[in-house]
């Protein structure tokens, strides 16, 4: 997980402003706590859980794009 790199790209491309970046940074601890909790519950390493979350989010974004406005 590389939140700093992703946040940098979001800021540099204008996808998020300073307030948005700050909000995302504040959410990192909660996200990590969720990943670690799921890893314990599912008996999987945290990186596998994180990869799964990314895959879920990508599928949802692709589905939303196909549906359109």
C-alpha positions in Angstrom: 0.0 0.0 0.0 1.4 3.3 -1.0 -1.1 6.0 0.1 1.5 8.8 -0.2 2.1 8.1 -3.9 -1.5 7.8 -4.7 -2.4 11.0 -2.9 0.4 12.8 -4.7 -1.0 11.8 -8.0 -4.5 12.8 -7.0 -3.2 16.2 -5.9 -1.0 16.8 -8.9 -3.8 15.9 -11.4 -6.3 18.1 -9.6 -8.5 15.2 -8.6 -8.2 16.4 -5.0 -7.4 19.7 -3.4 -5.5 20.2 -0.1 -8.7 19.6 1.9 -9.4 16.4 0.1 -5.9 15.2 0.6 -6.1 16.0 4.4 -9.3 14.1 4.7 -7.8 11.0 2.9 -4.7 11.1 5.2 -6.9 11.2 8.3 -8.7 8.1 7.0 -5.6 6.0 6.5 -5.5 4.7 10.1 -9.1 3.5 9.9 -8.5 1.9 6.5 -5.4 0.0 7.9 -7.4 -1.1 11.0 -10.1 -2.5 8.7 -7.5 -4.3 6.6 -5.8 -5.8 9.7 -9.2 -6.8 11.2 -10.3 -8.6 8.0 -6.9 -10.3 7.8 -7.3 -11.7 11.3 -10.9 -12.7 10.6 -10.2 -14.3 7.3 -6.8 -15.8 8.2 -5.1 -14.1 5.3 -2.1 -11.8 5.1 -2.9 -8.1 5.1 -1.5 -7.6 1.6 -4.0 -10.1 0.2 -6.9 -8.4 1.9 -5.7 -5.0 0.6 -5.4 -6.4 -2.9 -8.9 -7.8 -2.6 -10.2 -4.4 -1.6 -8.6 -2.8 -4.6 -10.1 -5.4 -6.9 -13.5 -4.8 -5.4 -13.2 -1.1 -5.9 -12.0 -1.4 -9.5 -14.9 -3.8 -10.3 -17.4 -1.3 -8.8 -15.8 1.6 -10.7 -15.9 -0.3 -14.0 -19.5 -1.3 -13.4 -20.5 2.3 -12.6 -18.7 3.6 -15.8 -20.6 1.1 -17.9 -23.9 2.2 -16.4 -23.2 5.8 -17.2 -25.0 8.8 -15.8 
